[in-house]
Amino acid sequence: MSINISLRQLRVFLAVAQQRHFRRAAEHLHLSQPAVSRHVADLETELGVRLFDRSTREVIPTESGRYLESAIERVLDELEGVLDHVHSEGERRRGKIRIASVPTLSASLMPACIADCAHEYPELTIQLHDQAQTLVLDSVRGGEVDFGIAIEPTEVGDFDSETIMRDPFCLACRPDHPLAQHKTVAWKKLQGQPLVLLDYSSGSRRLIDQAMQKHGVEANVVQQTGHTHTAFRMVEAGLGVTVTPMLSSPPSTLAVRPLTPTEQRAVTLIRRRQRSLSPLASLVWERLRELAAKGALSPPRPRKSG
């Protein structure tokens, strides 16, 4: 079956889906409202499905319309990037890419990368999806983003991956906690300590559990959180201590101590298995690799005092 759909029809559809109104979409596209209506009707006829439910006040995408809207925006962005690249090699660095990243890396690695790319490639836009590890993996697997930054995923068969750096785990506690009196803290000293840890939506929790088991620690987990910031606030309140990646940047109100022996998590770039990156995505992938190799993305040194 051959489907005859034009790029103009897709752009008009996307404008209507985003504006939720034919007249506003027409103004946005500098077209007449009848022309917009005709393009949408032709697209619905060609696909054989209704894409919008219409009312006097607005138009709402149907289930098929919502699916097409979520998919077509990225496709059109990629197509624009391809056409720009073909038009002129000098325009190769213009366009938008989407990157999914786990929260600790979104807050620590990505600001430096985005700022660096904004300086070097001002016409390149990076859209960051700040998500829990499970959602990062789903976004990459489903093609919703160009690539992801995760913590050594176990589902290695689903992705092509590259580790760009290693991030050590540390202890964060109140300055008046007995463990804060030591320059370093052995993992075995966590035995019996009330622990505030990230939950299992985090890529780090599995590795923290493995490290404690490796060093013979029976974890006394009193609270589990989805975000490191919440864990830090609970530690500040005296509810326990936390094991956290160095890149999570514990606040200055807490004492931070290296855990010994050193246990680390691998910061990993991931993309869909056997799928090539676009030129723009490859550019940022390489930039992240270069920044990590130069130490520009290295974890901060632990604070020696509380």
Backbone bond lengths (Angstrom), bond angles and torsions (degrees), N, CA, C in turn:
res aa  C-N    CA-C-N  psi(-1)  N-CA   C-N-CA  omega(-1)  CA-C   N-CA-C  phi
1 M - - - 1.470 - - 1.523 109.01 -
2 S 1.315 117.27 129.08 1.453 122.45 -178.84 1.532 109.39 -100.80
3 I 1.338 115.88 128.82 1.456 121.24 178.61 1.522 108.32 -108.34
4 N 1.326 116.18 125.64 1.453 121.50 -177.89 1.530 109.21 -107.16
5 I 1.322 115.63 94.54 1.464 122.11 -177.85 1.521 108.55 -123.39
6 S 1.322 116.66 135.81 1.460 120.39 -179.66 1.528 110.89 -96.62
7 L 1.312 114.45 158.04 1.458 120.67 175.78 1.523 110.31 -62.80
8 R 1.326 117.35 -36.76 1.461 121.42 178.11 1.532 111.02 -60.18
9 Q 1.341 116.62 -43.53 1.464 119.56 178.85 1.528 111.64 -59.86
10 L 1.322 116.38 -41.12 1.464 119.99 -179.41 1.525 111.06 -67.59
11 R 1.313 117.04 -39.27 1.463 119.87 178.71 1.528 110.84 -66.29
12 V 1.314 116.46 -40.63 1.459 120.34 177.91 1.523 110.04 -64.53
13 F 1.332 117.46 -45.40 1.460 121.06 177.56 1.523 110.95 -56.00
14 L 1.328 116.78 -46.73 1.456 120.96 -177.35 1.525 111.00 -63.83
15 A 1.324 116.94 -39.57 1.462 120.37 178.78 1.531 111.01 -63.85
16 V 1.328 117.32 -42.76 1.465 120.79 178.82 1.524 110.21 -65.16
17 A 1.336 116.76 -41.89 1.466 120.88 -179.93 1.523 111.09 -63.17
18 Q 1.319 117.34 -37.64 1.463 121.15 -178.35 1.522 111.53 -78.60
19 Q 1.342 117.19 -38.34 1.465 120.99 -177.70 1.529 112.58 -83.77
20 R 1.357 116.40 -21.26 1.468 122.38 -177.51 1.543 111.67 58.40
21 H 1.344 114.59 30.48 1.466 118.30 -176.87 1.528 108.47 -165.45
22 F 1.341 117.05 133.20 1.453 120.31 -178.39 1.531 111.74 -68.71
23 R 1.337 116.97 -42.76 1.465 118.78 -177.39 1.522 111.40 -65.59
24 R 1.349 116.65 -44.45 1.462 119.10 179.92 1.530 110.89 -65.03
25 A 1.332 116.29 -36.68 1.463 119.56 177.16 1.524 110.45 -64.37
26 A 1.333 115.90 -40.53 1.469 119.91 179.41 1.524 110.70 -62.99
27 E 1.345 116.62 -42.59 1.465 120.01 178.27 1.528 110.93 -63.74
28 H 1.322 115.95 -40.39 1.463 120.46 179.98 1.525 111.56 -63.32
29 L 1.341 115.89 -37.11 1.462 120.88 -176.79 1.532 112.96 -91.96
30 H 1.330 116.08 -5.75 1.470 121.06 -176.03 1.529 110.93 60.60
31 L 1.322 114.96 42.88 1.467 122.54 175.72 1.515 108.95 -121.93
32 S 1.322 115.87 166.92 1.452 119.24 174.07 1.530 108.86 -79.02
33 Q 1.343 115.60 155.15 1.458 118.66 179.11 1.532 112.20 -63.48
34 P 1.346 119.18 -40.29 1.475 118.45 176.24 1.526 112.62 -60.08
35 A 1.345 116.71 -36.07 1.468 118.86 179.07 1.520 110.83 -65.38
36 V 1.340 116.19 -40.80 1.467 120.23 178.24 1.528 109.95 -63.02
37 S 1.328 117.04 -46.29 1.468 121.03 179.54 1.527 111.20 -60.34
38 R 1.323 115.93 -39.93 1.469 119.96 -179.14 1.528 111.19 -65.93
39 H 1.343 116.46 -43.09 1.467 119.53 179.44 1.534 111.03 -61.92
40 V 1.333 116.66 -42.02 1.469 119.64 179.52 1.524 110.51 -66.26
41 A 1.332 116.50 -43.53 1.469 119.94 179.49 1.526 110.72 -62.30
42 D 1.324 117.87 -42.10 1.467 120.95 179.14 1.530 110.61 -63.64
43 L 1.346 116.13 -39.31 1.468 119.57 179.62 1.526 110.50 -66.29
44 E 1.322 117.52 -42.76 1.466 120.80 178.04 1.526 111.03 -62.38
45 T 1.321 116.02 -40.58 1.466 120.21 178.74 1.523 110.64 -63.85
46 E 1.324 116.64 -43.78 1.463 120.69 -178.31 1.530 111.16 -65.54
47 L 1.336 116.89 -38.80 1.468 120.33 -179.02 1.526 112.73 -83.73
48 G 1.314 116.43 -21.51 1.465 120.09 179.59 1.511 113.34 76.56
49 V 1.337 118.06 23.71 1.464 122.02 178.70 1.522 108.95 -139.58
50 R 1.330 115.37 154.51 1.463 120.36 173.16 1.524 107.71 -83.64
51 L 1.323 116.58 129.89 1.467 121.17 -177.51 1.522 112.59 -100.38
52 F 1.354 117.22 -20.68 1.461 119.93 -179.17 1.523 110.09 -136.89
53 D 1.329 115.56 145.39 1.456 122.34 164.85 1.517 106.42 -97.86
54 R 1.317 117.01 123.55 1.453 122.06 -172.02 1.516 111.19 -102.53
55 S 1.335 116.23 140.64 1.459 122.47 171.33 1.527 107.19 -133.89
56 T 1.322 116.22 178.98 1.459 119.01 -179.17 1.518 111.81 -71.03
57 R 1.322 118.09 -22.91 1.460 120.72 -175.79 1.517 113.67 -99.41
58 E 1.324 117.25 -35.12 1.457 119.44 -176.00 1.524 109.87 -157.91
59 V 1.328 114.46 170.57 1.450 120.73 173.79 1.521 107.74 -117.63
60 I 1.305 116.64 136.48 1.458 122.36 -176.83 1.522 108.83 -117.35
61 P 1.324 119.00 126.99 1.461 119.61 178.34 1.520 111.58 -60.97
62 T 1.317 116.21 138.18 1.456 121.04 171.82 1.524 108.81 -73.59
63 E 1.334 116.56 179.97 1.473 119.49 177.71 1.532 110.22 -58.37
64 S 1.328 117.14 -42.67 1.464 120.73 177.11 1.521 110.50 -64.33
65 G 1.340 116.12 -39.08 1.456 119.77 179.23 1.515 112.48 -65.91
66 R 1.334 116.73 -40.30 1.471 119.62 178.62 1.517 111.06 -64.50
67 Y 1.337 116.30 -40.53 1.463 119.17 178.46 1.525 110.45 -63.48
68 L 1.334 116.45 -44.55 1.465 119.75 -179.59 1.529 110.46 -65.06
69 E 1.334 117.27 -39.39 1.464 120.55 -179.85 1.523 111.26 -61.66
70 S 1.363 116.92 -45.48 1.464 119.98 -178.00 1.521 112.01 -65.63
71 A 1.327 115.77 -31.53 1.468 119.06 -177.38 1.521 112.55 -85.93
72 I 1.318 116.69 -37.18 1.460 119.20 -169.10 1.519 112.57 -75.74
73 E 1.343 117.92 -27.84 1.468 119.22 -178.73 1.521 110.51 -61.40
74 R 1.332 116.09 -46.51 1.465 119.25 179.88 1.525 110.90 -67.30
75 V 1.343 117.19 -39.23 1.462 120.97 -179.80 1.530 110.39 -61.54
76 L 1.322 116.10 -43.83 1.464 119.44 -179.38 1.524 111.14 -67.46
77 D 1.343 117.11 -38.54 1.462 119.67 176.46 1.522 110.84 -61.22
78 E 1.339 116.47 -43.81 1.462 120.18 179.28 1.525 110.41 -65.21
79 L 1.333 116.16 -40.27 1.457 119.51 -179.76 1.528 110.62 -63.63
80 E 1.334 116.15 -40.71 1.460 118.93 177.04 1.521 110.72 -60.92
81 G 1.349 115.07 -40.83 1.460 118.40 178.09 1.517 112.33 -62.84
82 V 1.341 116.27 -40.26 1.465 120.67 179.34 1.522 110.75 -65.45
83 L 1.332 116.18 -45.68 1.465 119.62 -178.72 1.522 111.12 -64.94
84 D 1.326 116.33 -39.27 1.473 119.43 176.66 1.525 110.83 -61.43
85 H 1.346 114.70 -41.11 1.465 119.21 -179.10 1.529 110.40 -64.44
86 V 1.319 116.44 -42.74 1.462 120.01 179.80 1.530 110.66 -66.84
87 H 1.327 115.79 -38.42 1.465 120.30 -177.98 1.517 112.52 -62.56
88 S 1.318 115.87 -41.62 1.464 118.80 -177.72 1.513 110.28 -161.56
89 E 1.317 116.86 129.51 1.464 120.76 177.08 1.518 110.50 -60.89
90 G 1.330 116.34 -30.00 1.451 119.92 179.60 1.513 113.33 -68.20
91 E 1.349 115.88 -17.36 1.459 120.08 178.97 1.518 112.27 -97.68
92 R 1.337 117.24 14.27 1.469 121.31 -173.47 1.515 113.11 -62.28
93 R 1.303 117.54 -23.20 1.457 120.67 -173.26 1.521 112.82 -101.49
94 R 1.311 117.01 21.08 1.460 121.78 178.00 1.528 109.35 -103.15
95 G 1.321 117.08 135.12 1.459 120.35 175.63 1.513 112.16 141.49
96 K 1.322 115.60 -167.59 1.457 121.98 -176.64 1.522 109.95 -129.33
97 I 1.323 116.31 140.18 1.462 120.79 171.01 1.524 108.06 -128.30
98 R 1.324 115.06 157.34 1.461 121.59 -179.92 1.528 109.04 -118.00
99 I 1.326 115.57 132.03 1.461 121.90 -179.13 1.521 108.45 -128.23
100 A 1.345 117.03 130.04 1.463 121.70 173.51 1.523 108.18 -98.26
101 S 1.323 115.96 137.20 1.462 119.83 -176.86 1.514 110.10 -144.61
102 V 1.335 116.76 143.77 1.464 120.83 175.99 1.532 108.62 -68.96
103 P 1.325 118.39 152.00 1.469 121.42 -170.43 1.523 115.49 -54.59
104 T 1.338 118.89 -44.51 1.469 118.30 -177.19 1.520 111.34 -64.10
105 L 1.330 117.39 -32.49 1.461 120.44 178.85 1.527 111.04 -81.80
106 S 1.341 116.77 -31.76 1.467 119.66 174.77 1.522 110.49 -59.42
107 A 1.335 115.44 -39.00 1.466 120.04 -176.05 1.519 113.09 -83.10
108 S 1.342 117.26 -24.93 1.467 119.23 -173.39 1.527 112.90 -106.13
109 L 1.321 117.97 -47.19 1.460 121.20 -176.11 1.524 113.21 -88.01
110 M 1.333 116.18 -44.93 1.452 119.05 -168.45 1.520 114.98 -69.36
111 P 1.335 120.76 -35.57 1.474 117.29 176.49 1.523 112.66 -56.99
112 A 1.344 116.97 -42.70 1.469 119.87 179.00 1.518 110.92 -64.88
113 C 1.339 117.43 -40.74 1.461 121.10 -179.80 1.524 111.05 -66.79
114 I 1.337 116.90 -45.95 1.461 120.46 -178.52 1.527 110.23 -63.56
115 A 1.351 116.62 -42.18 1.465 120.14 179.07 1.525 111.01 -64.33
116 D 1.333 116.53 -40.95 1.459 120.73 179.15 1.528 110.80 -63.27
117 C 1.338 116.27 -44.77 1.466 120.01 -179.85 1.526 111.08 -67.66
118 A 1.346 117.01 -35.51 1.464 119.83 178.39 1.521 110.61 -63.80
119 H 1.329 116.61 -33.99 1.458 120.63 178.50 1.526 111.47 -74.38
120 E 1.335 115.85 -45.69 1.461 120.56 -176.23 1.520 112.85 -78.52
121 Y 1.335 116.47 -37.14 1.464 120.95 -175.05 1.531 108.50 -131.00
122 P 1.318 118.50 76.45 1.472 121.01 -173.21 1.518 114.44 -62.40
123 E 1.320 119.00 -17.74 1.459 120.55 -179.61 1.533 112.38 -95.93
124 L 1.330 116.27 6.68 1.460 121.77 176.55 1.526 109.29 -99.28
125 T 1.330 116.43 128.94 1.464 121.85 177.88 1.518 109.46 -108.82
126 I 1.333 116.52 128.31 1.469 121.78 176.19 1.520 108.00 -108.36
127 Q 1.327 117.00 120.52 1.454 122.27 177.14 1.528 107.98 -102.94
128 L 1.329 116.04 115.33 1.462 121.51 -175.28 1.518 110.77 -94.35
129 H 1.337 116.48 130.22 1.462 123.16 173.70 1.532 106.95 -105.19
130 D 1.319 117.14 103.94 1.463 123.45 -177.50 1.522 108.32 -86.91
131 Q 1.348 116.59 106.92 1.465 120.19 -169.80 1.526 111.62 -140.56
132 A 1.333 115.21 158.23 1.461 120.17 171.14 1.529 109.22 -63.57
133 Q 1.329 115.97 158.12 1.463 120.53 -175.07 1.525 112.58 -54.47
134 T 1.322 117.05 -43.50 1.467 119.13 -178.28 1.522 111.35 -60.76
135 L 1.334 117.44 -37.83 1.460 120.89 179.50 1.521 111.76 -74.44
136 V 1.338 116.87 -33.67 1.466 119.85 175.38 1.530 109.56 -59.79
137 L 1.317 116.22 -46.65 1.468 120.06 -179.67 1.525 110.82 -62.41
138 D 1.343 116.44 -42.57 1.465 120.06 179.39 1.527 111.12 -64.65
139 S 1.334 117.28 -39.21 1.465 120.66 -178.96 1.517 111.26 -65.43
140 V 1.337 116.70 -40.72 1.463 120.07 178.61 1.521 109.89 -69.98
141 R 1.308 116.07 -44.80 1.468 120.93 -178.50 1.526 111.32 -61.45
142 G 1.341 116.04 -37.68 1.458 120.28 -177.82 1.511 114.46 -86.74
143 G 1.345 117.44 -1.15 1.446 120.42 178.62 1.513 114.54 75.41
144 E 1.335 117.87 17.36 1.463 120.88 179.61 1.528 111.68 -75.65
145 V 1.329 116.73 -21.23 1.466 121.32 178.54 1.527 108.40 -129.60
146 D 1.330 115.70 164.97 1.462 119.76 179.32 1.527 111.40 -72.87
147 F 1.336 116.36 -43.64 1.467 120.53 173.88 1.514 108.75 -160.72
148 G 1.321 115.95 174.70 1.455 120.43 -176.50 1.516 111.80 -131.55
149 I 1.337 115.08 163.03 1.455 122.52 173.44 1.519 106.39 -121.95
150 A 1.329 115.56 116.86 1.454 120.75 -171.82 1.525 110.30 -135.65
151 I 1.329 114.70 -177.25 1.459 121.57 178.70 1.524 108.15 -109.06
152 E 1.312 116.46 101.85 1.469 125.59 178.05 1.527 113.58 20.54
153 P 1.321 117.62 76.05 1.473 120.60 -176.91 1.518 112.10 -62.39
154 T 1.335 114.79 146.74 1.468 119.77 178.37 1.523 111.00 -76.99
155 E 1.347 117.02 -24.60 1.466 120.99 -177.56 1.529 110.25 -82.51
156 V 1.318 116.68 59.47 1.466 120.65 -173.13 1.527 112.28 -63.97
157 G 1.319 117.89 -26.41 1.455 120.38 -178.31 1.516 113.95 -68.43
158 D 1.343 117.04 -18.34 1.463 120.66 -177.88 1.524 113.25 -86.77
159 F 1.339 116.55 -12.26 1.457 118.84 -169.58 1.529 112.26 -135.69
160 D 1.328 114.37 156.10 1.456 121.59 160.55 1.524 105.15 -96.07
161 S 1.325 116.92 131.70 1.452 119.09 -171.77 1.523 111.67 -137.72
162 E 1.323 114.59 160.72 1.459 121.77 177.25 1.525 108.94 -148.95
163 T 1.329 116.83 122.83 1.460 121.13 176.57 1.523 108.93 -81.06
164 I 1.350 116.13 126.26 1.464 119.70 -176.94 1.534 112.66 -106.22
165 M 1.333 117.94 -17.34 1.461 119.57 177.88 1.528 109.26 -168.65
166 R 1.326 115.35 168.68 1.466 121.05 177.60 1.519 109.30 -123.46
167 D 1.314 114.90 138.12 1.462 122.72 -172.42 1.531 108.49 -120.11
168 P 1.335 119.17 114.17 1.469 120.86 -176.40 1.525 112.48 -75.06
169 F 1.329 115.37 151.79 1.460 121.20 174.43 1.521 108.90 -85.78
170 C 1.331 115.21 148.04 1.452 120.66 179.03 1.523 109.33 -138.42
171 L 1.309 115.49 170.10 1.457 122.36 175.82 1.520 108.93 -100.76
172 A 1.316 117.52 135.71 1.464 122.25 172.61 1.525 107.73 -122.04
173 C 1.324 115.80 127.05 1.456 120.85 -178.35 1.525 109.29 -146.82
174 R 1.294 116.46 170.76 1.459 119.89 175.66 1.527 110.14 -66.60
175 P 1.323 117.69 148.82 1.468 119.92 -179.98 1.517 113.76 -61.26
176 D 1.344 117.84 -24.35 1.461 120.34 179.89 1.527 112.68 -91.45
177 H 1.330 117.32 6.62 1.466 120.82 177.84 1.525 109.02 -77.47
178 P 1.337 118.38 142.20 1.478 120.79 -179.73 1.525 113.52 -53.49
179 L 1.337 118.41 -36.48 1.466 120.43 -178.47 1.525 112.21 -68.02
180 A 1.342 116.86 -19.75 1.463 120.07 179.69 1.529 111.61 -71.54
181 Q 1.336 117.74 -12.64 1.458 120.75 -179.31 1.527 112.10 -78.53
182 H 1.322 117.33 -10.10 1.465 121.61 -178.41 1.524 110.39 -98.88
183 K 1.347 117.37 148.68 1.457 121.51 175.97 1.520 110.93 -72.30
184 T 1.316 116.35 -36.45 1.461 122.38 174.24 1.514 108.09 -133.53
185 V 1.312 116.61 158.40 1.462 121.30 -178.98 1.524 108.91 -127.33
186 A 1.318 116.79 126.77 1.464 121.21 177.22 1.531 109.34 -72.93
187 W 1.308 115.79 144.35 1.465 120.29 177.93 1.523 111.44 -53.42
188 K 1.337 116.47 -38.81 1.464 119.71 -175.91 1.527 112.08 -64.60
189 K 1.361 117.16 -18.88 1.458 120.49 177.70 1.536 111.88 -70.52
190 L 1.324 117.04 -10.78 1.458 120.63 178.57 1.517 112.04 -79.21
191 Q 1.332 116.96 -10.11 1.467 121.19 179.43 1.529 108.98 -58.36
192 G 1.334 115.60 124.32 1.462 121.00 177.95 1.513 114.69 84.62
193 Q 1.333 117.86 -11.53 1.460 120.19 -179.83 1.537 110.70 -75.34
194 P 1.333 118.24 136.80 1.472 119.30 172.81 1.529 108.87 -67.97
195 L 1.309 115.91 124.68 1.461 121.46 -173.72 1.523 111.09 -111.05
196 V 1.322 115.47 135.47 1.460 122.75 170.15 1.522 106.13 -108.67
197 L 1.338 117.35 112.79 1.463 121.04 -173.15 1.525 111.16 -124.40
198 L 1.327 115.22 158.54 1.454 120.85 171.13 1.525 109.46 -64.27
199 D 1.336 116.67 151.45 1.455 119.43 178.48 1.524 110.42 -83.08
200 Y 1.328 116.17 -175.54 1.464 120.17 -171.13 1.525 113.80 -81.99
201 S 1.338 118.32 2.93 1.457 119.04 169.49 1.523 110.39 -75.76
202 S 1.324 115.96 -14.10 1.463 121.96 179.32 1.520 110.47 -85.44
203 G 1.322 116.15 144.75 1.455 119.59 175.59 1.519 112.43 -73.62
204 S 1.343 117.22 -17.86 1.457 120.82 -176.79 1.520 113.06 -83.36
205 R 1.326 118.14 -27.81 1.470 119.69 -172.90 1.521 111.88 -59.77
206 R 1.318 116.76 -42.93 1.467 120.24 178.56 1.522 110.93 -57.84
207 L 1.320 117.40 -40.74 1.461 121.44 -178.22 1.525 111.41 -72.59
208 I 1.328 117.17 -35.47 1.470 120.68 176.62 1.525 109.85 -64.93
209 D 1.342 116.85 -44.14 1.468 120.21 177.12 1.523 111.02 -59.37
210 Q 1.335 116.00 -43.97 1.467 119.85 -179.75 1.523 111.23 -63.09
211 A 1.330 117.20 -39.90 1.465 120.89 -179.43 1.523 110.89 -65.97
212 M 1.314 117.42 -42.81 1.463 119.81 179.97 1.528 110.80 -66.52
213 Q 1.327 116.43 -40.53 1.461 119.42 177.14 1.521 110.61 -63.57
214 K 1.330 116.79 -40.85 1.463 122.43 179.18 1.520 111.31 -59.57
215 H 1.328 116.98 -36.66 1.461 121.15 -176.56 1.526 112.85 -100.07
216 G 1.329 115.67 15.76 1.457 120.25 172.43 1.508 115.64 73.21
217 V 1.326 117.55 27.19 1.461 121.65 -178.52 1.526 109.83 -98.75
218 E 1.337 116.07 124.24 1.459 120.44 172.36 1.524 107.07 -88.99
219 A 1.315 115.98 108.89 1.463 120.86 -171.67 1.526 111.57 -68.68
220 N 1.312 115.35 131.30 1.470 122.36 174.31 1.526 107.52 -107.04
221 V 1.325 114.97 81.24 1.464 120.91 -174.43 1.526 109.19 -85.16
222 V 1.341 116.12 115.13 1.464 120.41 -178.23 1.525 111.87 -98.01
223 Q 1.347 117.11 -24.43 1.457 120.76 177.77 1.525 109.05 -147.56
224 Q 1.359 115.25 145.56 1.454 121.46 174.34 1.534 107.80 -126.04
225 T 1.322 115.92 136.12 1.459 119.67 -176.74 1.529 110.14 -130.02
226 G 1.317 114.60 161.49 1.453 119.45 177.64 1.516 113.44 -90.20
227 H 1.336 117.49 -12.14 1.459 120.90 -175.72 1.527 109.94 -137.18
228 T 1.318 116.22 142.25 1.467 120.34 -179.95 1.524 110.96 -63.07
229 H 1.337 117.54 -34.98 1.461 119.70 -179.41 1.530 110.49 -58.43
230 T 1.338 116.44 -41.57 1.463 120.26 178.68 1.523 110.34 -64.47
231 A 1.329 116.55 -42.26 1.463 120.43 178.42 1.528 110.70 -60.02
232 F 1.332 116.73 -42.99 1.468 120.09 -179.54 1.523 111.32 -63.26
233 R 1.317 117.04 -40.02 1.461 119.68 -179.94 1.525 110.66 -66.59
234 M 1.332 117.26 -36.36 1.457 120.16 176.94 1.522 111.31 -66.37
235 V 1.334 116.17 -38.02 1.466 119.78 176.77 1.528 109.71 -65.75
236 E 1.314 116.97 -42.27 1.465 120.39 176.82 1.526 111.47 -58.19
237 A 1.341 116.42 -34.06 1.462 121.34 -179.36 1.522 112.69 -78.38
238 G 1.335 116.76 -3.32 1.459 120.32 177.43 1.515 115.13 86.83
239 L 1.331 117.35 17.96 1.462 120.28 -178.14 1.523 112.83 -80.21
240 G 1.328 117.93 -13.25 1.461 121.01 -179.77 1.517 110.68 159.96
241 V 1.330 115.59 -164.09 1.464 122.35 175.20 1.520 107.32 -117.07
242 T 1.323 116.59 167.05 1.458 119.15 -179.54 1.516 111.24 -133.91
243 V 1.317 115.47 148.64 1.463 122.75 170.04 1.521 106.10 -102.31
244 T 1.316 116.54 126.31 1.461 120.25 -172.21 1.515 110.18 -144.80
245 P 1.327 118.58 152.16 1.469 120.06 174.27 1.526 110.15 -66.33
246 M 1.315 116.86 147.70 1.454 120.40 179.94 1.528 111.10 -60.27
247 L 1.345 116.98 -34.56 1.460 120.92 -178.76 1.523 113.22 -69.42
248 S 1.332 117.61 -9.40 1.458 119.59 177.78 1.521 111.46 -73.30
249 S 1.350 116.95 -10.98 1.470 122.69 174.89 1.531 112.76 53.17
250 P 1.348 117.48 69.31 1.470 119.87 176.47 1.528 110.62 -56.08
251 P 1.332 118.44 148.57 1.464 120.99 -176.86 1.528 112.13 -68.65
252 S 1.325 116.03 160.97 1.463 121.43 -177.70 1.519 112.69 -67.29
253 T 1.332 117.02 -12.64 1.470 120.29 177.63 1.526 112.31 -74.06
254 L 1.339 117.14 -12.77 1.459 121.32 -179.04 1.524 111.22 -110.05
255 A 1.321 115.45 151.68 1.461 121.25 172.52 1.522 108.04 -85.84
256 V 1.321 116.46 134.64 1.466 121.98 -178.49 1.523 108.43 -116.97
257 R 1.320 117.57 125.96 1.460 122.02 -177.41 1.529 110.28 -130.23
258 P 1.333 117.62 135.34 1.470 119.73 174.85 1.529 110.42 -62.55
259 L 1.319 115.59 141.07 1.466 121.39 174.59 1.516 108.65 -93.66
260 T 1.326 116.98 135.90 1.460 121.80 -178.72 1.527 110.03 -123.51
261 P 1.338 116.97 144.85 1.466 127.56 -8.06 1.541 110.73 -61.73
262 T 1.330 115.84 155.44 1.458 120.79 -176.91 1.529 111.53 -63.84
263 E 1.313 115.42 129.03 1.463 122.33 172.45 1.522 106.91 -121.57
264 Q 1.328 116.80 136.74 1.453 120.69 -174.11 1.521 112.04 -128.87
265 R 1.302 114.84 158.65 1.465 120.79 171.06 1.529 108.06 -110.13
266 A 1.315 115.94 146.29 1.466 120.82 -179.59 1.525 109.58 -91.86
267 V 1.329 116.28 122.27 1.466 121.90 174.95 1.518 107.09 -83.70
268 T 1.319 116.51 119.74 1.461 121.81 -166.82 1.520 112.09 -126.51
269 L 1.327 115.70 131.87 1.456 121.12 170.40 1.528 107.97 -86.36
270 I 1.319 117.31 133.07 1.461 121.14 -178.44 1.524 110.60 -130.86
271 R 1.329 115.01 145.07 1.460 121.54 174.73 1.522 107.58 -140.96
272 R 1.327 115.85 166.83 1.467 119.63 -179.26 1.516 110.39 -60.36
273 R 1.318 114.78 141.50 1.454 121.55 -177.99 1.524 111.40 -58.38
274 Q 1.333 116.21 127.81 1.460 123.51 175.33 1.533 112.64 57.96
275 R 1.331 116.12 31.71 1.463 121.01 175.00 1.526 108.32 -118.91
276 S 1.306 116.93 125.12 1.457 120.58 -179.56 1.526 110.57 -73.74
277 L 1.320 115.66 146.31 1.455 120.91 174.73 1.529 109.75 -78.71
278 S 1.316 116.05 152.20 1.458 120.12 172.01 1.526 108.31 -67.97
279 P 1.330 118.24 161.34 1.471 119.65 177.84 1.521 113.10 -55.39
280 L 1.335 116.62 -38.96 1.459 119.79 -179.86 1.521 111.49 -67.43
281 A 1.332 116.65 -44.89 1.460 120.12 179.34 1.523 110.92 -64.42
282 S 1.315 116.89 -38.01 1.470 120.70 177.25 1.523 110.79 -61.67
283 L 1.330 115.49 -36.87 1.458 120.45 179.64 1.521 111.21 -61.04
284 V 1.343 117.45 -44.89 1.464 121.08 -178.80 1.526 110.61 -74.50
285 W 1.329 117.40 -38.34 1.479 121.12 175.51 1.533 109.28 -54.73
286 E 1.313 116.26 -49.15 1.467 121.01 179.79 1.530 111.32 -64.29
287 R 1.334 116.43 -36.23 1.463 119.47 -179.86 1.518 111.01 -66.26
288 L 1.312 117.28 -41.43 1.462 120.91 176.67 1.522 110.72 -61.54
289 R 1.319 115.82 -43.28 1.464 120.29 178.16 1.533 110.66 -60.54
290 E 1.342 116.50 -44.42 1.467 120.14 -179.01 1.531 111.94 -65.30
291 L 1.333 116.85 -42.68 1.459 120.47 179.83 1.526 110.95 -63.29
292 A 1.343 116.19 -39.43 1.465 119.63 178.24 1.524 110.77 -66.48
293 A 1.330 117.46 -41.26 1.466 121.29 -178.86 1.526 111.22 -64.96
294 K 1.343 116.66 -32.71 1.466 120.53 179.92 1.521 112.76 -83.17
295 G 1.336 116.33 -4.00 1.462 119.63 -178.83 1.503 113.73 82.75
296 A 1.338 117.55 6.68 1.465 120.31 -178.68 1.521 112.04 -70.05
297 L 1.341 116.81 -16.06 1.459 120.75 -179.45 1.523 111.77 -111.47
298 S 1.340 117.55 13.92 1.462 121.29 -175.07 1.522 111.50 -67.76
299 P 1.354 117.03 150.23 1.458 120.13 177.69 1.517 110.78 -63.25
300 P 1.333 119.00 150.38 1.457 121.09 175.59 1.516 111.20 -68.09
301 R 1.330 117.24 155.59 1.449 121.19 178.41 1.525 109.32 -72.94
302 P 1.345 118.12 143.00 1.469 120.19 178.99 1.529 111.02 -61.06
303 R 1.319 115.41 144.73 1.456 119.28 175.93 1.523 110.27 -76.64
304 K 1.328 117.14 135.35 1.452 121.48 -175.48 1.522 112.81 -80.59
305 S 1.296 116.77 -19.39 1.454 119.06 180.00 1.516 109.29 -128.88
306 G 1.312 114.24 160.31 1.461 117.97 -179.00 1.494 111.76 -74.09
